[in-house]
Protein backbone atom coordinates (compact mmCIF):
# COMPACT_ATOMS: atom_id res chain seq x y z
CA UNK A 1 0.00 0.00 0.00
CA UNK A 2 2.89 2.29 0.94
CA UNK A 3 4.58 1.49 -2.41
CA UNK A 4 1.44 2.35 -4.35
CA UNK A 5 1.25 5.65 -2.54
CA UNK A 6 4.86 6.46 -3.43
CA UNK A 7 4.22 5.51 -7.07
CA UNK A 8 1.18 7.80 -7.14
CA UNK A 9 3.23 10.70 -5.77
CA UNK A 10 6.02 10.14 -8.34
CA UNK A 11 3.48 9.87 -11.15
CA UNK A 12 1.78 13.10 -10.02
CA UNK A 13 5.13 14.96 -9.99
CA UNK A 14 6.07 13.60 -13.43
CA UNK A 15 2.68 14.58 -14.85
CA UNK A 16 2.95 18.09 -13.43
CA UNK A 17 6.48 18.51 -14.87
CA UNK A 18 5.39 17.23 -18.30
CA UNK A 19 2.36 19.53 -18.30
CA UNK A 20 4.56 22.50 -17.36
CA UNK A 21 7.03 21.73 -20.14
CA UNK A 22 4.19 21.44 -22.66
CA UNK A 23 2.73 24.75 -21.48
CA UNK A 24 6.07 26.62 -21.63
CA UNK A 25 7.78 24.98 -24.65
CA UNK A 26 4.74 23.79 -26.61
CA UNK A 27 3.91 20.28 -27.83
CA UNK A 28 6.73 17.83 -28.64
CA UNK A 29 8.36 18.05 -32.05
CA UNK A 30 7.14 15.03 -34.02
CA UNK A 31 9.03 15.74 -37.22
CA UNK A 32 12.25 13.94 -37.97
CA UNK A 33 15.38 15.75 -36.80
CA UNK A 34 18.64 15.17 -38.67
CA UNK A 35 21.93 16.27 -37.16
CA UNK A 36 24.71 16.35 -39.80
CA UNK A 37 27.31 15.88 -37.05
CA UNK A 38 25.93 12.47 -36.08
CA UNK A 39 25.44 11.01 -39.55
CA UNK A 40 27.12 7.82 -40.73
CA UNK A 41 29.78 8.30 -43.42
CA UNK A 42 27.45 7.51 -46.32
CA UNK A 43 24.39 9.43 -45.06
CA UNK A 44 23.09 12.90 -45.82
CA UNK A 45 20.42 15.08 -44.22
CA UNK A 46 17.72 16.39 -46.49
CA UNK A 47 18.44 19.97 -45.39
CA UNK A 48 21.91 19.58 -46.97
CA UNK A 49 20.30 19.01 -50.39
CA UNK A 50 18.67 22.09 -51.96
CA UNK A 51 15.41 21.34 -53.76
CA UNK A 52 16.97 22.39 -57.10
CA UNK A 53 20.21 20.39 -56.65
CA UNK A 54 21.16 18.10 -59.51
CA UNK A 55 20.43 14.81 -57.79
CA UNK A 56 19.36 11.44 -59.08
CA UNK A 57 16.88 10.20 -56.48
CA UNK A 58 16.63 6.43 -56.21
CA UNK A 59 13.56 5.01 -54.48
CA UNK A 60 14.28 1.69 -52.75
CA UNK A 61 10.70 1.03 -51.65
CA UNK A 62 8.26 -1.38 -53.30
CA UNK A 63 7.11 -0.38 -56.79
CA UNK A 64 3.55 0.47 -55.67
CA UNK A 65 4.79 2.98 -53.11
CA UNK A 66 7.21 4.55 -55.58
CA UNK A 67 4.41 5.03 -58.10
CA UNK A 68 2.07 6.44 -55.45
CA UNK A 69 4.31 8.97 -53.73
CA UNK A 70 7.93 8.85 -54.88
CA UNK A 71 10.08 11.90 -55.60
CA UNK A 72 9.24 13.47 -58.95
CA UNK A 73 11.83 12.29 -61.50
CA UNK A 74 13.14 9.51 -59.25
CA UNK A 75 14.00 6.02 -60.46
CA UNK A 76 13.09 2.75 -58.79
CA UNK A 77 15.65 0.26 -57.48
CA UNK A 78 14.44 -2.07 -54.77
CA UNK A 79 15.45 -5.56 -53.72
CA UNK A 80 12.27 -7.34 -54.71
CA UNK A 81 13.36 -10.47 -56.59
CA UNK A 82 10.29 -10.21 -58.77
CA UNK A 83 11.81 -7.05 -60.28
CA UNK A 84 14.34 -6.98 -63.12
CA UNK A 85 17.63 -6.01 -61.46
CA UNK A 86 19.36 -5.54 -64.80
CA UNK A 87 16.72 -3.04 -65.88
CA UNK A 88 17.36 -1.11 -62.63
CA UNK A 89 21.10 -1.14 -63.33
CA UNK A 90 20.65 0.04 -66.91
CA UNK A 91 18.25 2.86 -65.99
CA UNK A 92 20.51 4.14 -63.22
CA UNK A 93 23.64 3.86 -65.37
CA UNK A 94 22.06 5.94 -68.14
CA UNK A 95 20.95 8.61 -65.67
CA UNK A 96 24.29 8.71 -63.82
CA UNK A 97 26.09 9.87 -66.97
CA UNK A 98 24.22 13.19 -66.70
CA UNK A 99 23.66 13.25 -62.93
CA UNK A 100 26.54 11.68 -61.02
CA UNK A 101 25.16 12.69 -57.59
CA UNK A 102 22.89 9.87 -56.37
CA UNK A 103 20.80 9.72 -53.18
CA UNK A 104 18.92 6.58 -52.22
CA UNK A 105 15.92 6.59 -49.89
CA UNK A 106 13.66 3.93 -48.47
CA UNK A 107 10.71 4.05 -46.12
CA UNK A 108 12.02 5.61 -42.92
CA UNK A 109 15.10 5.94 -40.74
CA UNK A 110 15.00 2.29 -39.70
CA UNK A 111 14.89 0.84 -43.24
CA UNK A 112 18.10 -0.86 -44.36
CA UNK A 113 17.29 -1.43 -48.03
CA UNK A 114 18.62 1.96 -49.17
CA UNK A 115 22.11 1.11 -47.91
CA UNK A 116 22.13 -2.19 -49.82
CA UNK A 117 20.92 -0.46 -52.98
CA UNK A 118 23.57 2.25 -52.54
CA UNK A 119 26.21 -0.51 -52.34
CA UNK A 120 24.94 -2.00 -55.59
CA UNK A 121 25.05 1.37 -57.34
CA UNK A 122 28.62 1.97 -56.14
CA UNK A 123 29.54 -1.53 -57.37
CA UNK A 124 28.61 -0.49 -60.91
CA UNK A 125 31.85 1.50 -60.81
CA UNK A 126 30.43 4.46 -62.72
CA UNK A 127 32.14 6.96 -60.44
CA UNK A 128 28.91 8.35 -58.99
CA UNK A 129 28.79 9.92 -55.54
CA UNK A 130 26.20 7.75 -53.80
CA UNK A 131 24.58 8.59 -50.44
CA UNK A 132 21.75 7.31 -48.31
CA UNK A 133 19.10 9.78 -47.14
CA UNK A 134 18.72 9.92 -43.36
CA UNK A 135 15.06 9.46 -42.51
CA UNK A 136 14.25 8.18 -45.98
CA UNK A 137 10.89 8.87 -47.57
CA UNK A 138 9.53 10.20 -44.28
CA UNK A 139 11.90 13.17 -44.29
CA UNK A 140 11.12 13.91 -47.95
CA UNK A 141 7.40 13.75 -47.24
CA UNK A 142 7.67 16.07 -44.23
CA UNK A 143 9.54 18.55 -46.45
CA UNK A 144 6.85 18.34 -49.14
CA UNK A 145 9.29 16.90 -51.68
CA UNK A 146 7.35 13.84 -52.81
CA UNK A 147 4.34 13.51 -55.07
CA UNK A 148 1.14 14.52 -53.29
CA UNK A 149 2.78 16.09 -50.23
CA UNK A 150 3.13 19.58 -48.78
CA UNK A 151 5.74 20.74 -46.27
CA UNK A 152 4.97 20.35 -42.56
CA UNK A 153 4.72 23.71 -40.80
CA UNK B 1 10.60 -2.50 -3.45
CA UNK B 2 9.77 0.63 -5.41
CA UNK B 3 12.77 0.12 -7.70
CA UNK B 4 11.75 -3.49 -8.30
CA UNK B 5 8.23 -2.39 -9.18
CA UNK B 6 9.51 0.22 -11.66
CA UNK B 7 11.97 -2.16 -13.34
CA UNK B 8 9.20 -4.72 -13.83
CA UNK B 9 7.28 -2.07 -15.75
CA UNK B 10 10.33 -1.36 -17.95
CA UNK B 11 10.78 -5.07 -18.81
CA UNK B 12 7.09 -5.62 -19.43
CA UNK B 13 7.36 -6.07 -23.20
CA UNK B 14 9.68 -8.17 -25.33
CA UNK B 15 10.60 -11.49 -26.80
CA UNK B 16 14.13 -12.83 -26.60
CA UNK B 17 15.61 -13.96 -29.92
CA UNK B 18 18.94 -15.81 -29.45
CA UNK B 19 19.76 -15.07 -33.09
CA UNK B 20 18.63 -11.97 -34.94
CA UNK B 21 20.77 -12.67 -38.02
CA UNK B 22 20.57 -15.89 -40.03
CA UNK B 23 23.07 -16.45 -42.82
CA UNK B 24 22.14 -18.90 -45.54
CA UNK B 25 24.39 -20.14 -48.33
CA UNK B 26 21.88 -21.03 -51.00
CA UNK B 27 22.50 -23.94 -53.37
CA UNK B 28 23.05 -22.93 -56.99
CA UNK B 29 19.62 -24.09 -58.17
CA UNK B 30 17.57 -23.11 -55.09
CA UNK B 31 14.44 -21.12 -55.78
CA UNK B 32 13.37 -20.67 -52.15
CA UNK B 33 15.42 -20.67 -48.94
CA UNK B 34 14.04 -20.83 -45.42
CA UNK B 35 15.24 -19.33 -42.15
CA UNK B 36 13.75 -20.07 -38.73
CA UNK B 37 14.01 -17.64 -35.82
CA UNK B 38 13.30 -19.12 -32.39
CA UNK B 39 12.18 -16.87 -29.57
CA UNK B 40 11.11 -17.00 -25.91
CA UNK B 41 9.14 -14.67 -23.72
CA UNK B 42 11.58 -14.10 -20.85
CA UNK B 43 9.51 -11.37 -19.21
CA UNK B 44 6.97 -11.95 -16.46
CA UNK B 45 4.02 -10.74 -18.54
CA UNK B 46 2.28 -12.15 -21.61
CA UNK B 47 3.55 -10.72 -24.92
CA UNK B 48 1.34 -10.22 -27.94
CA UNK B 49 2.77 -10.23 -31.47
CA UNK B 50 0.66 -7.54 -33.10
CA UNK B 51 2.15 -7.58 -36.59
CA UNK B 52 5.09 -8.93 -38.58
CA UNK B 53 6.24 -7.78 -41.96
CA UNK B 54 9.14 -8.18 -44.39
CA UNK B 55 8.24 -5.26 -46.69
CA UNK B 56 8.90 -7.51 -49.68
CA UNK B 57 6.58 -9.71 -51.69
CA UNK B 58 9.54 -12.12 -51.92
CA UNK B 59 9.38 -13.08 -48.24
CA UNK B 60 6.59 -15.24 -46.81
CA UNK B 61 6.41 -15.16 -43.00
CA UNK B 62 4.67 -17.58 -40.69
CA UNK B 63 4.65 -17.96 -36.93
CA UNK B 64 4.45 -21.58 -35.78
CA UNK B 65 0.85 -22.64 -35.21
CA UNK B 66 -0.20 -19.04 -35.98
CA UNK B 67 0.18 -18.34 -32.28
CA UNK B 68 0.47 -14.62 -31.48
CA UNK B 69 0.23 -14.50 -27.66
CA UNK B 70 3.07 -15.87 -25.50
CA UNK B 71 2.86 -16.43 -21.76
CA UNK B 72 6.00 -15.92 -19.62
CA UNK B 73 8.53 -18.64 -20.44
CA UNK B 74 6.72 -19.72 -23.61
CA UNK B 75 8.68 -20.17 -26.86
CA UNK B 76 7.80 -19.91 -30.50
CA UNK B 77 9.30 -19.86 -33.99
CA UNK B 78 9.05 -17.43 -36.87
CA UNK B 79 9.69 -18.95 -40.28
CA UNK B 80 10.77 -16.84 -43.23
CA UNK B 81 10.66 -18.27 -46.77
CA UNK B 82 12.68 -16.17 -49.20
CA UNK B 83 11.92 -16.49 -52.90
CA UNK B 84 15.18 -15.69 -54.68
CA UNK B 85 13.90 -14.63 -58.10
CA UNK B 86 16.76 -13.38 -60.27
CA UNK B 87 19.12 -12.36 -57.46
CA UNK B 88 22.74 -13.31 -57.20
CA UNK B 89 25.39 -12.21 -54.72
CA UNK B 90 24.53 -11.32 -51.12
CA UNK B 91 21.11 -10.02 -50.12
CA UNK B 92 19.88 -8.94 -46.68
CA UNK B 93 16.16 -9.12 -45.99
CA UNK B 94 14.83 -7.57 -42.80
CA UNK B 95 11.78 -8.84 -40.93
CA UNK B 96 10.11 -6.51 -38.41
CA UNK B 97 7.93 -7.57 -35.48
CA UNK B 98 5.62 -5.23 -33.61
CA UNK B 99 4.84 -6.31 -30.05
CA UNK B 100 2.10 -5.11 -27.69
CA UNK B 101 1.84 -1.33 -28.12
CA UNK B 102 4.84 -0.63 -30.38
CA UNK B 103 4.42 2.55 -32.44
CA UNK B 104 3.82 1.96 -36.13
CA UNK B 105 7.29 3.21 -37.10
CA UNK B 106 9.24 1.51 -34.27
CA UNK B 107 8.92 -2.27 -34.22
CA UNK B 108 10.49 -3.91 -31.14
CA UNK B 109 12.29 -6.60 -33.10
CA UNK B 110 14.26 -6.57 -36.35
CA UNK B 111 15.56 -9.83 -37.78
CA UNK B 112 17.84 -10.20 -40.77
CA UNK B 113 17.97 -13.06 -43.26
CA UNK B 114 21.29 -12.82 -45.15
CA UNK B 115 21.28 -14.98 -48.25
CA UNK B 116 24.47 -15.72 -50.19
CA UNK B 117 23.53 -16.70 -53.73
CA UNK B 118 26.35 -18.12 -55.88
CA UNK B 119 27.62 -15.94 -58.73
CA UNK B 120 28.06 -18.38 -61.61
CA UNK B 121 29.05 -15.81 -64.22
CA UNK B 122 31.36 -13.09 -62.99
CA UNK B 123 32.39 -9.98 -64.93
CA UNK B 124 35.54 -8.16 -63.97
CA UNK B 125 35.33 -5.22 -64.18
CA UNK B 126 31.64 -4.62 -64.66
CA UNK B 127 32.24 -1.14 -66.03
CA UNK B 128 34.91 0.13 -68.42
CA UNK B 129 35.67 3.84 -68.26
CA UNK B 130 37.40 6.19 -70.67
CA UNK B 131 38.18 9.77 -69.89
CA UNK B 132 36.71 12.32 -72.27
CA UNK B 133 39.36 13.33 -74.85
CA UNK B 134 41.78 10.89 -73.19
CA UNK B 135 43.33 7.63 -74.34
CA UNK B 136 40.68 5.74 -76.30
CA UNK B 137 42.54 2.42 -76.34
CA UNK B 138 40.81 -0.95 -75.95
CA UNK B 139 39.94 -2.33 -72.50
CA UNK B 140 38.98 -5.83 -71.42
CA UNK B 141 36.25 -7.43 -69.30
CA UNK B 142 37.10 -10.93 -68.07
CA UNK B 143 34.10 -13.27 -68.01
CA UNK B 144 34.69 -16.16 -65.63
CA UNK B 145 32.33 -19.13 -65.22
CA UNK B 146 32.22 -20.47 -61.67
CA UNK B 147 30.26 -23.67 -62.20
CA UNK B 148 30.88 -27.44 -62.33
CA UNK B 149 29.61 -27.67 -65.89
CA UNK B 150 30.71 -25.36 -68.73
CA UNK B 151 28.83 -22.13 -69.40
CA UNK B 152 29.36 -20.61 -72.83
CA UNK B 153 28.86 -17.07 -74.04
CA UNK B 154 26.25 -17.24 -76.79
CA UNK B 155 26.13 -13.60 -77.85
CA UNK B 156 27.14 -10.07 -76.92
CA UNK B 157 25.01 -7.06 -77.87
CA UNK B 158 25.74 -3.41 -77.32
CA UNK B 159 23.03 -0.78 -76.81
CA UNK B 160 25.21 1.81 -78.53
CA UNK B 161 27.11 1.97 -81.82
CA UNK B 162 29.59 4.24 -80.06
CA UNK B 163 31.48 1.18 -78.78
CA UNK B 164 33.04 -1.70 -80.70
CA UNK B 165 33.45 -5.07 -79.03
CA UNK B 166 35.11 -8.40 -79.71
CA UNK B 167 34.70 -11.63 -77.74
CA UNK B 168 37.70 -13.93 -77.25
CA UNK B 169 37.45 -17.48 -75.91
CA UNK B 170 40.32 -18.14 -73.54
CA UNK B 171 39.03 -21.50 -72.25
CA UNK B 172 35.79 -22.83 -73.72
CA UNK B 173 33.00 -22.85 -71.13
CA UNK B 174 35.26 -21.38 -68.45
CA UNK B 175 36.92 -18.10 -69.35
CA UNK B 176 36.28 -15.38 -71.93
CA UNK B 177 37.55 -11.88 -72.61
CA UNK B 178 35.39 -9.11 -74.00
CA UNK B 179 37.49 -6.39 -75.61
CA UNK B 180 35.76 -3.03 -75.92
CA UNK B 181 36.83 0.20 -77.59
CA UNK B 182 35.02 3.51 -78.00
CA UNK B 183 34.58 4.60 -81.61
CA UNK B 184 35.37 8.19 -80.63
CA UNK B 185 36.51 9.72 -77.37
CA UNK B 186 35.47 13.35 -77.90
CA UNK B 187 31.90 13.16 -76.55
CA UNK B 188 30.36 11.50 -73.47
CA UNK B 189 28.56 8.23 -74.02
CA UNK B 190 27.33 5.07 -72.38
CA UNK B 191 27.04 1.61 -73.83
CA UNK B 192 25.24 -1.29 -72.18
CA UNK B 193 26.75 -4.63 -73.16
CA UNK B 194 24.36 -7.56 -72.79
CA UNK B 195 26.13 -10.88 -72.53
CA UNK B 196 23.97 -13.92 -73.11
CA UNK B 197 25.15 -17.34 -71.94
CA UNK B 198 23.79 -20.86 -72.26
CA UNK B 199 23.54 -21.28 -68.48
CA UNK B 200 20.59 -23.54 -67.68
CA UNK B 201 19.72 -21.48 -64.60
CA UNK B 202 17.64 -18.54 -65.76
CA UNK B 203 18.87 -15.98 -63.23
CA UNK B 204 22.48 -16.39 -64.37
CA UNK B 205 21.85 -16.56 -68.12
CA UNK B 206 21.93 -12.88 -69.02
CA UNK B 207 24.66 -10.56 -67.73
CA UNK B 208 25.24 -6.87 -68.21
CA UNK B 209 28.32 -4.68 -68.35
CA UNK B 210 28.86 -0.98 -69.03
CA UNK B 211 31.21 1.10 -71.14
CA UNK B 212 31.31 4.82 -70.49
CA UNK B 213 33.15 7.84 -71.86
CA UNK B 214 32.89 10.76 -69.46
CA UNK B 215 34.62 13.61 -67.67
CA UNK B 216 36.39 12.50 -64.53
CA UNK B 217 34.46 13.21 -61.33
CA UNK B 218 35.94 15.91 -59.04
CA UNK B 219 37.21 13.11 -56.75
CA UNK B 220 38.95 11.29 -59.62
CA UNK B 221 40.44 14.53 -60.95
CA UNK B 222 41.80 15.39 -57.48
CA UNK B 223 43.34 11.92 -57.11
CA UNK B 224 45.43 12.37 -60.28
CA UNK B 225 49.14 13.08 -59.72
Interface residues (C-beta under 8 A of the other chain):
Chain A: X3 X6 X7 X61 X62 X78 X79 X80 X81 X82 X83 X84 X85 X86 X89 X90 X93 X94 X97 X100 X107 X108 X110 X111 X112 X113 X116 X123 X124 X125 X126 X127 X128 X129 X138
Chain B: X1 X2 X5 X55 X56 X57 X58 X83 X84 X85 X86 X87 X91 X92 X93 X94 X105 X106 X107 X110 X112 X125 X126 X127 X129 X159 X188 X189 X190 X192 X206 X208 X210 X212 X214 X216 X217 X219 X220
